Amino acid sequence: MKRLLALPVFENDVDKTRVAGLLNAILLAAVAATVMLIVATPIVSSDPGAPWLFESVLVLLELSALVLMRHGHVQLASALFTSGAWVYVTLVTFAFGGVRSPNMVSYISVVLIAGILGGKRAGVSFAGLSALAGSGMLYAEMIGVLPAPVVPITSAGWWLTLTANLIMATALLYLATRSVEDALARAHRSAHTLAEKNRELETQAEALRRAEAKYRTLVEHLPAVVYMDNLDETASTRYISPPVEALVGYTPDEWIADPTLWPRLLHPEDRDRVLSANLHHNTTGEPFSEEYRLLARDGRAAWVRDEAVMVLDDAGRPLFSQGMMLDITERKQRERELEAIVVAAAALRAAPTRGDMLPVIVDQVRNLLKADGASLATRDEATGDTVFALARGEWAGWTGVRLAPGEGITGHVIATGRPYLNGDVTSDPRLARRDLIGDLRAVACAPLIALGETIGALWVGRKSGIAPSEARLISAIADIAANALHRAQIVETLERRIADRTRELAEANEHLQELDRLKSKFVSEVSHELRTPVANLKLYLELFERGKPEKRDLYMRTLKNQTKRLQQLVEDILNLSRLELGGDRVQFSPVDLIALADQIVVVHRPVAEMAGVTLLYEPEAGVPPVLGERNQLAQVITNLITNAINYSPAGDAIHVSARMRNRQACLEVRDTGMGIHSDDLPHLFERFYRGRHASQLDTPGSGLGLAIVKEIVDLHRGTIEVESDVGKGSTFRVWLPVERGEAVL
């Protein structure tokens, strides 16, 4: 029973719960009223059969509606009860007196029930139906179709029925009033709640506006472009931040107004790849991440890194794409510069010499910067001039051009060590050769600096401008080139020195081998030369002891001659050895060659007279002193005069002279003797060599005299000449440099 009387509640549906409560109260009241009518009918009516039938049907209808409501069919129960009640009232009224029946009042209850449960439209509908039903019954009475009232108006049953209907109508009216009051109260509460929510929403909206303003301020001041794109084929933009104008030169309004702008700005080399990645992002919702180039309004290419994600609603459906473009042009430029530097460095490492490096440097910088002309100038260490070693492109005519030290822009760059950049070089008064520039007005010149020394300059020229970033790249390549050229120069210098040293060592080795050969030959020759006088001494000593006494004078003269020859040979060998071993320690000083020759001629004149030879001395005036060692020069003069006396027959003359020619002093010894055979001339200054005349005539001598002369003359940095004709005589000339002061050789 408690469950039956309990007020039904439907969660999450306030209106349904309200209608169910009203319907529950009306049905319970209707059931109670109908039961009371069933009980009261036998008391007030002599024939209760027909009323009971109608009342029983009404109770069943009310209970059915109550069951339907308990099962959640509130609207169906309301419609069933309201419609059934209206039909019941109409039938009862028609059957029991028409418009004069007390049941007419029940139409009021039905209209009230319809209005309470179904709303204004239902109440008006049932009011209209009730009016039509009443009008119909009134017309039926007028034409006599309806019978006279069964219950007279003065009977207790009529008044009881009227009273019951009025009570029901009053109760329903009260219920309707309460429902209206509840509705008004709910409306008031809803209005209050709505006002609170409105104030809360206004507060949230204000906070949202402030947050949006902060977000917009943040976004618009970020060093990046923030955007929101629609999910269409062209990725049309619904919002993009102002930095986009600085990036590509188009305003946000232009960007949003033209849905095809972004695809058109994509670099042709990147367009297909980026559009394919964007389509994949829009269709799959996967993040978008690409690096590509946008063509700006001024024609430059701006590199961007574009990152975007898909924004979803609460149900997980994609709304739009939100992303950010970051300008990475400078980073790409650095990467390009680094790549170029690596390529240039690798190419320079592969070039073995400075000559191979020059075209690598010039071609690399020209191709990298797409320059119309490039050249490399170096500084001539000998003259200090600037020489353009190599030039390419429109500046190819620069190759070989020389500038004076410090002349022109190149000289300025080399002198200061600072790079040079000018968009119109023809306006610079320091430009030395305007005829060589041509149409390339924009130039950059970077110094080639290695170990703090500027060794040259690298030039680049273009018809279009050269950006400062490109000038920095030229300077970087110039630094690498300078170090590479410097290293190559060091390597080449070392290789040249190694080659020179190797050649010197080879020559020294060859000289040592020659000295060793000469030593062996010298020992052999000395042994041979010593063997003859020693053998003669031994022979004549034995003859002197055992020979004929009358020949002892001959033996003694022979022994003296051989002893003298042996002594001369030993002295010559010792002199030659001293020259070879002590030549680097000889002290040179000014020597009066005329006076020295005069002294030696005076000493040898008696010897010449004994041989029947005339010794003449004919010096010229004004011969300055020579720089040399007096005793060695005296040895030269002595040996030449002695040879002339030994190889001149009696009656001949020997002419000794001294003169000055071409800053050199010349000592000449000329005889009119037998002369020297032409076959002997090439070997004349060899050690122990004696010509065929000396061997035939048994002329005394060791064969070392002229060798000693040649050694001394070479030591004095002079030269010796010989002219001879057989039968006409010989002429020896010794040329010595004239120097002043004193030196140690």
Residue, then its C-alpha position, 0 to 999 in steps of 0.5 A: m500500500k505504501r508503495l502504491l501511495a508513494l510519490p514516483v520520482f524520475e531522476n534527471d527529469v524534473d517535469k516528468t516527476r512533477v506531472a507524475g506527482l500531480l497525476n498520482a494525487i488526482l488518480l488517488a482522489a478520483v478513485a476515492a471519490t468514485v468509490m464513495l459514489i458507488v457506496a452512496t448510489p444505492i442510498v440515493s437511487s432506487d435503481p442503482g444498476a446503471p450508475w454502478l456500471f459507469e462508476s465501475v468502468l471509471v474505477l477500472l480506468e483510474l486504476s489502469a492509469l495508476v498502473l501505467m504511471r507506476h511503470g513510467h508511462v506518465q504521458l500515456a497514463s495522463a492521456l488515458f485518464t483525461s480522455g476516459a474521464w471526459v468520455y465518462v462525464t459525457l456519457v453520464t451527462f447524456a444518460f442522466g439529464g443532459v445539460r440539466s444533469p448535475n454531472m455537467v459540472s464534471y466538465i470543469s474537473v476534466v478541463l482542470i485535469a487536462g490543464i494540470l497534466g497536459g498544459k495550456r493546450a490540452g486544457v483549451s482543447f478539452a474545454g472546447l470539446s466540453a462546450l461542443a458536447g454541452s451544445g450538442m446535448l442542449y440541441a438534442e433536448m430542444i428537438g426532443v431527442l434526449p429524454a426528460p431528466v431521470v433525477p429531479i432537480t429537487s431530489a437528494g441524489w441530484w444535489l449529492t451529485l452536484t455537491a460531489n462534482l463541485i467538491m472535485a472541481t474545487a479540489l482540482l482548482y486548489l491543486a491547479t492553484r498549488s501547481v501554478e504556485d509551485a511552478l511560479a516558485r520553481a520559476h522564481r528559483s530557476a530565475h534566481t539560479l539562472a541569474e546566478k549562473n548568468r553572473e557566473l558566466e559573465t565572470q567567466a566570460e570576463a576572465l575568458r576575455r582577459a585570458e584571451a587578451k593575455y593569450r593574444t598579447l603573448v601570441e602576437h609577441l612570440p618570435a613565431v607565427v601562431y595560426m589556426d587552420n580549417l580542415d579543408e583542402t587548402a588549409s584555409t586560415r581562421y586566425i594567424s598572428p601578426p608576426v607573419e607579416a615580418l616573415v613573408g610580407y603579407t598581413p594577417d587579413e590578407w592571409i585569412a582572406d585568401p585561402t590559396l595564399w599559403p599553397r601559393l607561397l610554398h617553394p616549388e621544390d617543397r610544395d608537393r611534400v608539404l601539401s601531402a604531409n598537410l593532407h595526411h595531418n587533416t585526414t589522420g589527425e597525426p601531428f604535422s611537422e615539416e621544414y620548408r621554404l615560403l616565398a616572401r613578397d619581396g622575392r626572398a625565401a624564408w625557411v620555417r619549421d611548422e608544427a601543428v596538432m589537431v584540436l578535438d571537441d569533447a566527443g573526440r571530433p576534429l575541430f581545427s588545426q592549430g600550429m606554430m611556424l618558427d623562422i629558421t632562415e638564419r639556422k638554415q643559412r648557418e647550416r648552408e655556410l657550414e656545409a660550404i665550409v666543409v666542402a671547401a675545406a675538403a677540396l682544399r685538402a685534396a689540392p696538393t699545391r698552392g697552384d692547385m688550391l687557387p682554382v679550388i678557392v675561387d671556383q668554390v666561393r663563386n659557385l656557393l654565392k652564385a657570384d658573377g665574378a671572383s678573384l684571389a690576390t696575393r702579396d708579392e713578398a719580394t716587391g710588396d705588390t698586390v698580384f691577382a693570381l687567379a680570377r673567374g667569371e666576368w673578372a677573368g681579365w684580372t688575372g696577372v694584374r699588379l697593384a703597387p703596395g697599399e694601392g686600391i681597395t685590395g691594398h687597403v684590405i691587406a693593410t688593415g686586415r678588415p673585410y670590405l662590403n659595398g653595394d656600389v663599389t664605383s662610388d668608392p674613391r679608393l677603387a684603383r681600376r674602374d675599368l676592371i669592375g664592369d657591371l658588378r657593382a656589389v662587391a665583397c673583399a675579405p683578407l686572407i690572414a694566416l697566423g696574424e699575417t695578411i697574405g692576400a685578399l679574396w674578391v667576390g662580385r655580383k650584379s645584385g646585392i651581397a647580404p652581410s651574412e654572405a660577406r661573413l661566409i666569404s670571410a670564413i672561406a677566406d680564413i680557411a683558404a689563407n690557412a690552407l695556402h700558408r700550410a701549402q707554402i710551408v710544405e712547399t718550402l720544406e719540400r724545396r729545402i729537403a730537395d736542396r738538402t738532398r741535392e747538397l747531401a748527394e753532392a757532398n757524398e759525391h764530393l766525399q767519394e771524389l775525395d776518397r778517390l783522390k786520396s787513394k790516387f794521391v797516396s798511390e801517386v805519392s808512393h810512386e813519386l817517393r819510390t823513385p828518389v828513394a830507390n835512387l838514393k839507395l842505389y847511389l849510396e851503394l855505389f858511393e860505398r862500393g863503386k869506383p872512387e873516381k866517380r864518387d863526386l858524380y855519385m855525391r852530386t846525384l845523391k844531393n840532387q835526389t835528396k833535394r828532389l825528395q825534400q821538394l816533394v815532401e815540402d810540396i805534399l805538406n804545403l798541399s795538405r796544409l792548404e786542404l786542411g787549414g784553408d778555412r782558418v787562413q787570415f786574409s789581409p790586404v797584400d801589395l801584389i806589385a811589391l810582393a812580385d818584385q821581391i820574388v822576381v829579385v830572388h829568382r833573377p840569379v837562378a834565371e841568369m844561371a840558366g841563361v834566361t832573362l827574367l823581366y818584371e813589368p808592373e803597371a801603376g795603380v794596381p790596388p792591394v788584393l785581399g789574401e794571405r801573403n805567403q800563399l800568394a808568394q807561393v803562387i808567384t814562386n811556382l809560376i816563375t820556377n816552372a817558367i825558368n825550368y821549361s825555358p831554354a837558354g837565351d829566352a826571356i820570361h816576362v812577369s807583369a801586374r795590371m788592373r782590369n774590371r776591378q780585378a788584379c792580374l798577375e801574368v807570367r809569360d815565357t817563350g820556351m817550349g810550350i805545352h802540348s794541347d793534350d796536356l792542357p786539361h790535366l795541367f793542374e792535376r796532382f803529380y801530372r807532368g807533361r810529355h816535355a818534362s818526362q822527356l827532358d828530365t826536368p826537375g819537379s814534383g808535379l805538384g807545383l801547378a796543383i798548389v797554385k790552383e788550390i791557392v787561387d781557388l782559396h782566394r776566390g780567383t781564377i787562373e788561365v793558361e795559354s800555350d803553343v808548342g815551340k812558342g811558349s806559355t802564358f799563365r794569368v792569375w786573376l784576384p779580386v780587389e777588396r779592402g778591409e780584412a776577412v776570415l774565410 
